């Protein structure tokens, strides 16, 4: 039996990253010749995920010994090759690759997202580990192009995010659910500092003066838009956090700026994946900053409006040929949001048809992740003609 060991942003309070891990586990455990272990930052979050074996990332000796025992270290998925949120993000996710190199163990990058790296040291580190992986799969074409710009001379396979093929059993309809509602998935963003770890920023509630102004400007736009939605369409606004104790703070701030907060439901705790899928399936549309709110919306053929704060969001929307329904955070206005919303309502049938057709392409492409991994288990590397 082959021993696979996964490392990514596992065990966090980020629903999107945990959805990625659940999807990868589903895809890999269908093969009975594979045993699966995973590093996690919080082992208590995984009590329901047998037969996966979890290892807490506390003891460095244990980390080294687990990597030494595995047949393949799988790094991913998710946007782990980036230094936008903090300059320390890349080393946090790639130091295990360095250990694997020292131990001469095989490792691969699995459906990762790659952003342009600002730090020269991080660019050198990314190139070093990417060139030594036995295989690299990325979730969009932009990620491949960025890897090329780093000077990495190897085959990079464009697949898709594992969540596009995640299987979730939706729940029965919720009692007392509103008849007409939209799901809103905003995120903390205007508190990012590249030189202070995200956990520290969150703990001390740090926000620069520039970011304070940007955040207030954002609230001054998004709150009136939701009031307009309530007045024009009689919607209930359902706020759904994808990052516990972060996104829900943003949602609460938006409601404080609204004139009609009584028309809102603020799900203050992080919902289960089953609840997320069920709520989104019943929504008229989704307004999302979180990438995985848009991916899950697409799985349910629910139209969406994307607020793009990072290239990974616009890349996904472009893949679906739905960039018309995407707005950047910079210089966002109430009138822009209203115009896109009116357009969404008038072109709903066209959107759903396009969404269904284009999303099926991503679902087919995503299946290459597992095919490539299985070949890696029995080969030193993956050559282009093999796939």
N, C-alpha and C positions, 0 to 999 in steps of 0.2 A: 504494500500500500504506500502510495506517494504522500509525503508530508508537506503540506502547503502552510505557509505562515504569512498572514496578511498584516500590513501596517498602513494606517492612514489616520484620519481624524476620527477614530472610533471611540465610542464611549462618552463623547461630548454631549452638550445640550443642544447640538445642532441637528435638527430633524432631517435636513437634506443629506448630511454626511452619514447619518445612521441609516437612511433609506438606501444609500449607495451600498453600504456594507450588507444590509439584508438582501439586496438584489444580487450582489456578487455571491453571497453564501448560497442562495437558491440555485444559481446557475452552476456552481461548482459541486455542490452536494448531490446533484443529480447523478454524478459519476461516483459509483460505489467503490472505486479504487483509490479515492482521495480521502485523506483525513485532514481536517481543517482546524488550524489554530489562529488566534489573532491577538495582537497587542491591543490593550485598551487602557484608557485613562481612568475609567470608572467601571469596575467589574460588576457592580450592582445593577447596572443598566441592562445586563444581558442574561438575566435569570431564565428567560423564556426561549433561549436560542440553542438548545441542545440539537445536535451533538458537537457543536463548535466548542473548542477548548480555548478559554481566554486567559491571557497573561497580563497582569497589571504592570504598567511601565514605571516601576519604582526602582527595582534592584538592577543595577547595570550588569552585574554578573549573570543574573537570570536572563537578561536580554541577550547577552552574548551567547550563552549556552543554548538558548532556544533557536537562535539563528544558525548555530553550528549543527543542530540536530535536523534542520529542515532540508527538504530536497529543493525547494524553491521559495524565495522570499518575494511576495507580491506587494508592490508599493502602489497604493491607489485603492479606488479612484478618487475623484474630486480634484479641486483646484489647488494642488499642493505645491506646484512649482511656481511660486509667486512670492514677491516681497512687498505687495501693496499694503496689506493689513499691518505687517510689521517686518522689519528687516531680518528678524530672527526666524521667520516662518520656514524658510528653505532648509536650514540646517536641522530644524526640529523634525522635518519629515525625511531627510536624506542621510542622517548620520547612521541609520541602520544599513543603508546601502554601502557606506564606507566600511562598516564592520563586516558585511558580506564579502566585500572585495578583499579585505585582509584575511578572511577565513577561506577564500576561494570558493564561495558558495554562489550558486546562480541566483540572480534576482531580475525581476522585470518591472517595468512601469505599466500599470493596467488602467486604461481609460482615464488618464489624467488630463487635467486642464493646465495649460501653461500660459502665464502672463509675461509681459515684457519685464525683465528684471532691471531694477535701477542700479543696484550695487555691482561693481566690477567683481568683487569677491564672490557674490552669489552667481554671477554669470559664469565665472570660472568653475565654481563648484557644480553647477547644473551641467555644464558641458562634460566635466570629468565623470560624473556618475551616469549620465545618459549614454555616453560612448561605451561604457563598460557593462551595461545591461544586456541580457541575452535577447530581450525584445522590448519594444516600446510601442504602446498603443495610446492614442490620444483621442479626446472626445470631439474635437472639431478641427477644421482645416487651419484655422488661425493658430492653434497650438503647434501644429506641424511647422508652419511658417516661422514661428518664433524659435523653435528648436533649430531650424535651418540657419536662422540669423545668428545663432550662437556659435556657428561653425561646426556643428555636429554632423559628421559625415557617416550616416548609417541609415538604414531603412526605418521609417516611422510610419506606422499604420494608423489611418484615420478610421475610428470606429464610432462609438457614441457613448453617452452616459449610461451606465448599467440600469438606472432607474426607468429608462424607457421600456424595459421588459420586466419590471418588477410585478409580481403577482400578489395582489392584495384582495382579500375577501371584504367587500364593503358591508357595512352594518345595515341593519334595518332602519327605515326612516326614523329620525328623531322625533319624539313627541313634542308638540308645541313649537315645531320649527316654523320660521316665517315662510310664507308662500313665495314671496319674491325677495331674493337677497343676492348680494354679491359677496364674494370672499376677498378680503384685502390682506396681503402679506407684505408689509413693509419690513425694513430692517434697520438696525443701528448702522450708521455709516459716518455720520458727522462727528464721530468721536475717535477717529482713527489717527494714531500717531506712529510713524514708522519706527521710532526709536524707543517706544515703550511697548512692552508686550500687551496684547489685547486684554488678557486677564487682569493685568494691573490697571489699565485704563478703566476697565469696567468697575473694578473694586474701589478706586478712588474717585470715580465719576469725573475724570479729567476731560476737559474739552477746551481747545484753544479759542481765543477770541474770534479768529477767522471762522472756525467751525461753528461757533455759537451763532454767528451771523447767518451762516449758510443754513443751519438747522432752523432758525427762526423764519428765514425766508421760505424754506420748504413747508413748514407748518402753515404759514400764511397763505400758501397756494393750495395745499392738499385739503385742508379743513373746509374752505368754502366750496371746493369741488364736491366733496361728499354731501354738504348741505344742498347743493344744486341737484345731485342725484336723488336725494330723498324727495325734494320738492317736485322734480320733473317726472320721475318714474315710480315714486312711492316704494323705493327699495329700502330694505333693512341692510345696514352695513355691518358685515360680520368680520371682525378683526381676528386673524388667526396667526399666532406666533410660530415661527420656525426655529427660533433660538430662545430657549427659556430664559427669562429674567433679563432679556435685552430687547427683543422685538416688541414684547408686550409693553415695555416702558414707552417706546415710540408710539404705539397705538393709543396708550392712555393720554399722552401729550396731544395727539391729534384730536381726541375727543374733547379735551379741555378747550380747544380752540374752535370747536363747532358750535353752531347755534341750535342744532337739533341732536344733541348726544343721546336723547332718549330713543332715537331711531337706530341705535347701534347695539351690537352685541360684542363685547370684548371677551374673547376666550383667553383669560389671563394666565392659564397654565398651558404647558405644551401638550397638544392633543396627540393621541396615538396615530399611527399611520392609517389605521382603519377609519378613524374619524375624519382625518384629512381627506382621504379619497371619497368618503361618503358626502362630506360637506361640499367639496368641489364639484362632484358629479351633479349635485342638485342646484348649484349656483347658476345665475343668469350669465355671469362672467366673473373672471378673476382679475383683480388689479394687483400685480406682483412686482416687487423688487427682487425677492428671493428666486434664484434660478430654478430651484426644484418645485416652487409653487407653479411655475410655468410649465415645467416638464410634466408634473402630475395633472395639471389642467389639460395638457395635450393628450394624456392617456385617456382622459374621460371625454375628449372632444368638446371641451368647454372653452369658448372663446376667451381671450385675455387681452389686457392692456399691460404692456411691459414698461416698467420704469428702469432704464438702463443706467446703472451706476458703475458697471465694469464691462469690459469687452466680452466676457463669457456670456453675458445676458444677450447682448446684441448679436453675437455669433449664433446663438441658439435660435433667436427670432429670424435671422437671415436664412438659416437652414430651412425654416418652414415657409419662407417667402411671405412673411407677415410683418415686415419691417414698418409698414404703414401704421401698425398698432403698437409702436414702440416710441417712447419719448425719453430723451436724456434728462438727467436731473439738473444740469446746468441751464439756467434761464428758463426753467419750466414755468408755464403760466396757466391760470385757470381756464382761459379761453382755449388753449391748446388741448387741455384735457377734455373739455366739453366737446370740442369738434371731433376728437378721436372717438369719444363715447357715442356721439350721434351717428358717426360713420359705422361704428361697430354694430349698432342696433339695425341700421338700414341694410347692412351687408352680412348679416349673421349666417345665412345659408351658404353664401360663398366662402366665408371664413371657415365654417365647419367642413366644407368639402375640401378646401385647400389643406386644412389642418390634418384631416384624415389621410389624404394622399401623401403629403410630405412626411408626416410622422411615421408612416409605414416604412418609408425608406430608412429612417433612423433605426427603427426596430430591427430591420434586416441587417443593417450595418453593425449594430451592437453585438450581434451573435458572433462576430469575428473575434471578439475578445476571448471567449472561451476556447474557440478553435485554435487560436494562436497559443494560448496558455498550454493546452494539451500537447501541442507539438514541442513547446519549450521543455516540457517534462522529460522528453525522450531525445532531445537534441541539444547541442551546444549553443545554437543560435537559430534564428529564423531568417531564411533567405526569401527575397521577393517572390520567386517562382513557386514557393511552397504554399502561398496563400492566394 
